[in-house]
Amino acid sequence: VGRPPVITVDGFDDSGGLHLQCESEGWYPEPDLQWLNSEGVKTHRNTDGFSVKHTITVHHRDDKIHCRVKLRHHMLETQIITT
């Protein structure tokens, strides 16, 4: 099992959308990263096992956004509340 996912704010786009990035490292084998109502994962391999990183753009405020990393029966999750 890898490290708990970390969500960071990665700026804004021209329409005021908030860029959120989720990252978790140290998994083996490759885990699944899931955003609530979002798709797409970027993965790469390093010496500490698989890392997953993905950025989404959020246009709705006052929302709870979850980033979940799953591997078989293991799951780690982090949430952020956008205001």
N, CA, C and O atoms as CSV, one atom per row, in Angstrom:
chain,resi,resn,atom,element,x,y,z
A,1,VAL,N,N,0.850,-1.180,0.000
A,1,VAL,CA,C,0.000,0.000,0.000
A,1,VAL,C,C,0.893,1.240,0.000
A,1,VAL,O,O,1.902,1.288,0.704
A,2,GLY,N,N,0.513,2.236,-0.793
A,2,GLY,CA,C,1.301,3.459,-0.914
A,2,GLY,C,C,0.931,4.496,0.121
A,2,GLY,O,O,0.298,4.201,1.135
A,3,ARG,N,N,1.342,5.718,-0.163
A,3,ARG,CA,C,1.081,6.842,0.742
A,3,ARG,C,C,-0.316,7.404,0.507
A,3,ARG,O,O,-0.841,7.294,-0.600
A,4,PRO,N,N,-0.930,8.008,1.532
A,4,PRO,CA,C,-2.253,8.627,1.347
A,4,PRO,C,C,-2.196,9.686,0.256
A,4,PRO,O,O,-1.189,10.381,0.121
A,5,PRO,N,N,-3.267,9.817,-0.526
A,5,PRO,CA,C,-3.275,10.830,-1.580
A,5,PRO,C,C,-3.260,12.235,-1.002
A,5,PRO,O,O,-3.805,12.494,0.071
A,6,VAL,N,N,-2.623,13.134,-1.741
A,6,VAL,CA,C,-2.537,14.536,-1.352
A,6,VAL,C,C,-3.174,15.365,-2.468
A,6,VAL,O,O,-2.811,15.226,-3.636
A,7,ILE,N,N,-4.120,16.223,-2.106
A,7,ILE,CA,C,-4.754,17.124,-3.069
A,7,ILE,C,C,-4.151,18.507,-2.893
A,7,ILE,O,O,-4.089,19.030,-1.781
A,8,THR,N,N,-3.704,19.098,-4.002
A,8,THR,CA,C,-3.171,20.453,-3.972
A,8,THR,C,C,-3.910,21.305,-4.996
A,8,THR,O,O,-4.396,20.800,-6.008
A,9,VAL,N,N,-3.989,22.604,-4.719
A,9,VAL,CA,C,-4.581,23.550,-5.659
A,9,VAL,C,C,-3.483,23.969,-6.625
A,9,VAL,O,O,-2.416,24.426,-6.215
A,10,ASP,N,N,-3.760,23.804,-7.916
A,10,ASP,CA,C,-2.752,24.030,-8.947
A,10,ASP,C,C,-3.126,25.217,-9.837
A,10,ASP,O,O,-2.787,25.232,-11.020
A,11,GLY,N,N,-3.821,26.210,-9.278
A,11,GLY,CA,C,-4.142,27.430,-10.009
A,11,GLY,C,C,-5.560,27.464,-10.540
A,11,GLY,O,O,-6.401,26.643,-10.174
A,12,PHE,N,N,-5.809,28.438,-11.415
A,12,PHE,CA,C,-7.129,28.679,-11.998
A,12,PHE,C,C,-6.994,28.752,-13.512
A,12,PHE,O,O,-5.919,29.053,-14.031
A,13,ASP,N,N,-8.095,28.475,-14.225
A,13,ASP,CA,C,-8.084,28.680,-15.667
A,13,ASP,C,C,-8.778,29.998,-16.002
A,13,ASP,O,O,-9.231,30.709,-15.104
A,14,ASP,N,N,-8.862,30.325,-17.287
A,14,ASP,CA,C,-9.422,31.613,-17.719
A,14,ASP,C,C,-10.891,31.779,-17.368
A,14,ASP,O,O,-11.373,32.906,-17.252
A,15,SER,N,N,-11.614,30.670,-17.195
A,15,SER,CA,C,-13.042,30.760,-16.879
A,15,SER,C,C,-13.300,30.725,-15.369
A,15,SER,O,O,-14.453,30.667,-14.942
A,16,GLY,N,N,-12.240,30.760,-14.562
A,16,GLY,CA,C,-12.407,30.737,-13.115
A,16,GLY,C,C,-12.435,29.349,-12.515
A,16,GLY,O,O,-12.656,29.198,-11.314
A,17,GLY,N,N,-12.210,28.323,-13.341
A,17,GLY,CA,C,-12.174,26.954,-12.835
A,17,GLY,C,C,-10.940,26.728,-11.972
A,17,GLY,O,O,-9.863,27.253,-12.253
A,18,LEU,N,N,-11.111,25.953,-10.938
A,18,LEU,CA,C,-10.053,25.646,-9.978
A,18,LEU,C,C,-9.381,24.343,-10.384
A,18,LEU,O,O,-10.051,23.321,-10.529
A,19,HIS,N,N,-8.056,24.368,-10.572
A,19,HIS,CA,C,-7.309,23.155,-10.906
A,19,HIS,C,C,-6.904,22.445,-9.617
A,19,HIS,O,O,-6.211,23.019,-8.778
A,20,LEU,N,N,-7.333,21.211,-9.465
A,20,LEU,CA,C,-6.961,20.398,-8.312
A,20,LEU,C,C,-6.108,19.231,-8.792
A,20,LEU,O,O,-6.430,18.580,-9.786
A,21,GLN,N,N,-5.009,18.973,-8.071
A,21,GLN,CA,C,-4.141,17.856,-8.412
A,21,GLN,C,C,-4.112,16.867,-7.261
A,21,GLN,O,O,-3.984,17.260,-6.101
A,22,CYS,N,N,-4.229,15.594,-7.578
A,22,CYS,CA,C,-4.140,14.542,-6.568
A,22,CYS,C,C,-2.935,13.671,-6.901
A,22,CYS,O,O,-2.720,13.310,-8.058
A,23,GLU,N,N,-2.152,13.338,-5.879
A,23,GLU,CA,C,-0.965,12.529,-6.101
A,23,GLU,C,C,-0.771,11.563,-4.941
A,23,GLU,O,O,-0.966,11.924,-3.781
A,24,SER,N,N,-0.385,10.334,-5.263
A,24,SER,CA,C,-0.074,9.318,-4.270
A,24,SER,C,C,1.076,8.476,-4.800
A,24,SER,O,O,1.102,8.145,-5.985
A,25,GLU,N,N,2.020,8.128,-3.945
A,25,GLU,CA,C,3.219,7.409,-4.372
A,25,GLU,C,C,3.407,6.127,-3.579
A,25,GLU,O,O,2.790,5.918,-2.535
A,26,GLY,N,N,4.288,5.267,-4.113
A,26,GLY,CA,C,4.747,4.097,-3.383
A,26,GLY,C,C,3.887,2.851,-3.518
A,26,GLY,O,O,4.003,1.937,-2.701
A,27,TRP,N,N,3.028,2.792,-4.525
A,27,TRP,CA,C,2.137,1.649,-4.715
A,27,TRP,C,C,2.795,0.556,-5.556
A,27,TRP,O,O,3.610,0.844,-6.433
A,28,TYR,N,N,2.440,-0.690,-5.286
A,28,TYR,CA,C,2.815,-1.792,-6.173
A,28,TYR,C,C,1.811,-2.919,-5.997
A,28,TYR,O,O,1.553,-3.329,-4.865
A,29,PRO,N,N,1.247,-3.422,-7.059
A,29,PRO,CA,C,1.352,-2.927,-8.431
A,29,PRO,C,C,0.574,-1.623,-8.606
A,29,PRO,O,O,0.176,-0.985,-7.631
A,30,GLU,N,N,0.368,-1.246,-9.854
A,30,GLU,CA,C,-0.265,0.034,-10.184
A,30,GLU,C,C,-1.689,0.125,-9.627
A,30,GLU,O,O,-2.493,-0.778,-9.858
A,31,PRO,N,N,-2.016,1.203,-8.893
A,31,PRO,CA,C,-3.365,1.363,-8.350
A,31,PRO,C,C,-4.259,2.146,-9.312
A,31,PRO,O,O,-3.802,2.613,-10.355
A,32,ASP,N,N,-5.523,2.281,-8.956
A,32,ASP,CA,C,-6.473,3.126,-9.669
A,32,ASP,C,C,-6.660,4.412,-8.874
A,32,ASP,O,O,-6.822,4.372,-7.655
A,33,LEU,N,N,-6.639,5.555,-9.563
A,33,LEU,CA,C,-6.931,6.839,-8.939
A,33,LEU,C,C,-8.270,7.304,-9.476
A,33,LEU,O,O,-8.488,7.315,-10.687
A,34,GLN,N,N,-9.170,7.689,-8.578
A,34,GLN,CA,C,-10.502,8.099,-8.989
A,34,GLN,C,C,-10.848,9.449,-8.392
A,34,GLN,O,O,-10.628,9.695,-7.207
A,35,TRP,N,N,-11.396,10.325,-9.235
A,35,TRP,CA,C,-12.009,11.569,-8.789
A,35,TRP,C,C,-13.514,11.364,-8.862
A,35,TRP,O,O,-14.000,10.654,-9.742
A,36,LEU,N,N,-14.246,11.968,-7.962
A,36,LEU,CA,C,-15.693,11.921,-8.016
A,36,LEU,C,C,-16.168,12.572,-9.311
A,36,LEU,O,O,-15.883,13.745,-9.551
A,37,ASN,N,N,-16.892,11.823,-10.154
A,37,ASN,CA,C,-17.448,12.294,-11.423
A,37,ASN,C,C,-16.387,12.711,-12.435
A,37,ASN,O,O,-16.685,13.509,-13.324
A,38,SER,N,N,-15.170,12.206,-12.335
A,38,SER,CA,C,-14.118,12.525,-13.293
A,38,SER,C,C,-13.432,11.248,-13.740
A,38,SER,O,O,-13.457,10.243,-13.030
A,39,GLU,N,N,-12.818,11.286,-14.915
A,39,GLU,CA,C,-12.109,10.138,-15.443
A,39,GLU,C,C,-10.719,10.543,-15.909
A,39,GLU,O,O,-10.457,11.716,-16.176
A,40,GLY,N,N,-9.847,9.575,-16.000
A,40,GLY,CA,C,-8.515,9.819,-16.536
A,40,GLY,C,C,-7.450,9.786,-15.464
A,40,GLY,O,O,-7.594,10.417,-14.417
A,41,VAL,N,N,-6.387,9.056,-15.719
A,41,VAL,CA,C,-5.311,8.905,-14.752
A,41,VAL,C,C,-3.977,8.977,-15.495
A,41,VAL,O,O,-3.827,8.418,-16.582
A,42,LYS,N,N,-3.022,9.667,-14.898
A,42,LYS,CA,C,-1.660,9.651,-15.418
A,42,LYS,C,C,-0.823,8.835,-14.450
A,42,LYS,O,O,-0.855,9.088,-13.245
A,43,THR,N,N,-0.081,7.870,-14.946
A,43,THR,CA,C,0.761,7.054,-14.073
A,43,THR,C,C,2.182,7.019,-14.607
A,43,THR,O,O,2.414,7.152,-15.809
A,44,HIS,N,N,3.114,6.841,-13.707
A,44,HIS,CA,C,4.491,6.587,-14.102
A,44,HIS,C,C,5.143,5.712,-13.052
A,44,HIS,O,O,4.664,5.642,-11.920
A,45,ARG,N,N,6.222,5.046,-13.408
A,45,ARG,CA,C,6.895,4.113,-12.516
A,45,ARG,C,C,8.204,4.715,-12.044
A,45,ARG,O,O,8.957,5.275,-12.840
A,46,ASN,N,N,8.478,4.601,-10.755
A,46,ASN,CA,C,9.789,4.983,-10.243
A,46,ASN,C,C,10.281,3.897,-9.299
A,46,ASN,O,O,9.616,2.872,-9.150
A,47,THR,N,N,11.416,4.093,-8.667
A,47,THR,CA,C,12.009,3.048,-7.844
A,47,THR,C,C,11.216,2.775,-6.572
A,47,THR,O,O,11.418,1.741,-5.935
A,48,ASP,N,N,10.323,3.677,-6.189
A,48,ASP,CA,C,9.511,3.481,-4.985
A,48,ASP,C,C,8.183,2.804,-5.311
A,48,ASP,O,O,7.294,2.767,-4.462
A,49,GLY,N,N,8.030,2.273,-6.513
A,49,GLY,CA,C,6.766,1.680,-6.927
A,49,GLY,C,C,6.017,2.653,-7.812
A,49,GLY,O,O,6.580,3.656,-8.251
A,50,PHE,N,N,4.769,2.372,-8.075
A,50,PHE,CA,C,3.971,3.212,-8.950
A,50,PHE,C,C,3.531,4.481,-8.235
A,50,PHE,O,O,3.265,4.481,-7.033
A,51,SER,N,N,3.463,5.558,-9.003
A,51,SER,CA,C,2.899,6.819,-8.537
A,51,SER,C,C,1.750,7.166,-9.464
A,51,SER,O,O,1.799,6.873,-10.658
A,52,VAL,N,N,0.735,7.778,-8.928
A,52,VAL,CA,C,-0.374,8.244,-9.748
A,52,VAL,C,C,-0.554,9.726,-9.494
A,52,VAL,O,O,-0.400,10.204,-8.370
A,53,LYS,N,N,-0.885,10.451,-10.561
A,53,LYS,CA,C,-1.092,11.891,-10.455
A,53,LYS,C,C,-2.127,12.271,-11.501
A,53,LYS,O,O,-2.064,11.828,-12.648
A,54,HIS,N,N,-3.079,13.096,-11.090
A,54,HIS,CA,C,-4.091,13.537,-12.037
A,54,HIS,C,C,-4.619,14.891,-11.601
A,54,HIS,O,O,-4.787,15.148,-10.409
A,55,THR,N,N,-4.883,15.764,-12.582
A,55,THR,CA,C,-5.411,17.100,-12.315
A,55,THR,C,C,-6.793,17.234,-12.936
A,55,THR,O,O,-7.011,16.818,-14.074
A,56,ILE,N,N,-7.728,17.818,-12.186
A,56,ILE,CA,C,-9.051,18.126,-12.714
A,56,ILE,C,C,-9.306,19.616,-12.547
A,56,ILE,O,O,-8.619,20.290,-11.779
A,57,THR,N,N,-10.288,20.122,-13.267
A,57,THR,CA,C,-10.730,21.508,-13.119
A,57,THR,C,C,-12.150,21.512,-12.580
A,57,THR,O,O,-13.036,20.867,-13.141
A,58,VAL,N,N,-12.364,22.239,-11.492
A,58,VAL,CA,C,-13.652,22.290,-10.814
A,58,VAL,C,C,-14.270,23.660,-11.040
A,58,VAL,O,O,-13.618,24.678,-10.809
A,59,HIS,N,N,-15.518,23.700,-11.487
A,59,HIS,CA,C,-16.209,24.971,-11.708
A,59,HIS,C,C,-17.300,25.231,-10.677
A,59,HIS,O,O,-17.854,26.329,-10.637
A,60,HIS,N,N,-17.621,24.248,-9.843
A,60,HIS,CA,C,-18.665,24.411,-8.832
A,60,HIS,C,C,-18.009,24.601,-7.469
A,60,HIS,O,O,-17.116,23.843,-7.091
A,61,ARG,N,N,-18.448,25.597,-6.749
A,61,ARG,CA,C,-17.910,25.852,-5.410
A,61,ARG,C,C,-18.831,25.206,-4.369
A,61,ARG,O,O,-19.907,24.705,-4.694
A,62,ASP,N,N,-18.381,25.230,-3.114
A,62,ASP,CA,C,-19.116,24.615,-2.000
A,62,ASP,C,C,-19.389,23.137,-2.279
A,62,ASP,O,O,-20.491,22.639,-2.048
A,63,ASP,N,N,-18.387,22.464,-2.769
A,63,ASP,CA,C,-18.500,21.058,-3.127
A,63,ASP,C,C,-17.405,20.273,-2.411
A,63,ASP,O,O,-16.318,20.799,-2.168
A,64,LYS,N,N,-17.686,19.030,-2.077
A,64,LYS,CA,C,-16.662,18.135,-1.554
A,64,LYS,C,C,-16.128,17.313,-2.721
A,64,LYS,O,O,-16.888,16.622,-3.399
A,65,ILE,N,N,-14.828,17.389,-2.951
A,65,ILE,CA,C,-14.184,16.654,-4.017
A,65,ILE,C,C,-13.314,15.576,-3.370
A,65,ILE,O,O,-12.500,15.865,-2.493
A,66,HIS,N,N,-13.494,14.344,-3.809
A,66,HIS,CA,C,-12.744,13.219,-3.251
A,66,HIS,C,C,-11.735,12.709,-4.257
A,66,HIS,O,O,-12.027,12.613,-5.449
A,67,CYS,N,N,-10.550,12.383,-3.777
A,67,CYS,CA,C,-9.558,11.663,-4.562
A,67,CYS,C,C,-9.342,10.329,-3.861
A,67,CYS,O,O,-8.966,10.289,-2.689
A,68,ARG,N,N,-9.580,9.240,-4.580
A,68,ARG,CA,C,-9.502,7.901,-4.015
A,68,ARG,C,C,-8.486,7.083,-4.806
A,68,ARG,O,O,-8.514,7.055,-6.036
A,69,VAL,N,N,-7.583,6.416,-4.075
A,69,VAL,CA,C,-6.611,5.525,-4.693
A,69,VAL,C,C,-6.893,4.123,-4.183
A,69,VAL,O,O,-6.916,3.882,-2.976
A,70,LYS,N,N,-7.111,3.188,-5.127
A,70,LYS,CA,C,-7.500,1.827,-4.745
A,70,LYS,C,C,-6.567,0.810,-5.386
A,70,LYS,O,O,-6.118,0.968,-6.521
A,71,LEU,N,N,-6.293,-0.240,-4.617
A,71,LEU,CA,C,-5.542,-1.384,-5.109
A,71,LEU,C,C,-6.086,-2.611,-4.400
A,71,LEU,O,O,-5.910,-2.785,-3.194
A,72,ARG,N,N,-6.748,-3.454,-5.173
A,72,ARG,CA,C,-7.412,-4.646,-4.629
A,72,ARG,C,C,-8.320,-4.243,-3.475
A,72,ARG,O,O,-9.251,-3.463,-3.676
A,73,HIS,N,N,-8.074,-4.756,-2.271
A,73,HIS,CA,C,-8.954,-4.426,-1.139
A,73,HIS,C,C,-8.427,-3.257,-0.300
A,73,HIS,O,O,-8.997,-2.956,0.748
A,74,HIS,N,N,-7.356,-2.596,-0.736
A,74,HIS,CA,C,-6.824,-1.427,-0.039
A,74,HIS,C,C,-7.358,-0.151,-0.690
A,74,HIS,O,O,-7.454,-0.067,-1.914
A,75,MET,N,N,-7.704,0.835,0.130
A,75,MET,CA,C,-8.192,2.103,-0.400
A,75,MET,C,C,-7.759,3.228,0.532
A,75,MET,O,O,-7.919,3.137,1.749
A,76,LEU,N,N,-7.207,4.293,-0.057
A,76,LEU,CA,C,-6.894,5.514,0.679
A,76,LEU,C,C,-7.614,6.647,-0.011
A,76,LEU,O,O,-7.685,6.686,-1.239
A,77,GLU,N,N,-8.152,7.575,0.771
A,77,GLU,CA,C,-8.961,8.644,0.200
A,77,GLU,C,C,-8.689,9.950,0.924
A,77,GLU,O,O,-8.441,9.971,2.130
A,78,THR,N,N,-8.739,11.043,0.167
A,78,THR,CA,C,-8.605,12.401,0.712
A,78,THR,C,C,-9.705,13.241,0.111
A,78,THR,O,O,-10.105,13.009,-1.030
A,79,GLN,N,N,-10.204,14.211,0.852
A,79,GLN,CA,C,-11.232,15.109,0.294
A,79,GLN,C,C,-10.814,16.546,0.512
A,79,GLN,O,O,-10.058,16.872,1.427
A,80,ILE,N,N,-11.334,17.400,-0.366
A,80,ILE,CA,C,-11.137,18.840,-0.249
A,80,ILE,C,C,-12.498,19.487,-0.437
A,80,ILE,O,O,-13.307,19.026,-1.241
A,81,ILE,N,N,-12.746,20.552,0.304
A,81,ILE,CA,C,-14.013,21.287,0.160
A,81,ILE,C,C,-13.694,22.588,-0.545
A,81,ILE,O,O,-12.920,23.402,-0.040
A,82,THR,N,N,-14.293,22.788,-1.718
A,82,THR,CA,C,-14.058,24.010,-2.493
A,82,THR,C,C,-15.094,25.044,-2.101
A,82,THR,O,O,-16.289,24.752,-2.058
A,83,THR,N,N,-14.634,26.253,-1.814
A,83,THR,CA,C,-15.556,27.324,-1.436
A,83,THR,C,C,-15.323,28.555,-2.289
A,83,THR,O,O,-16.006,29.564,-2.117
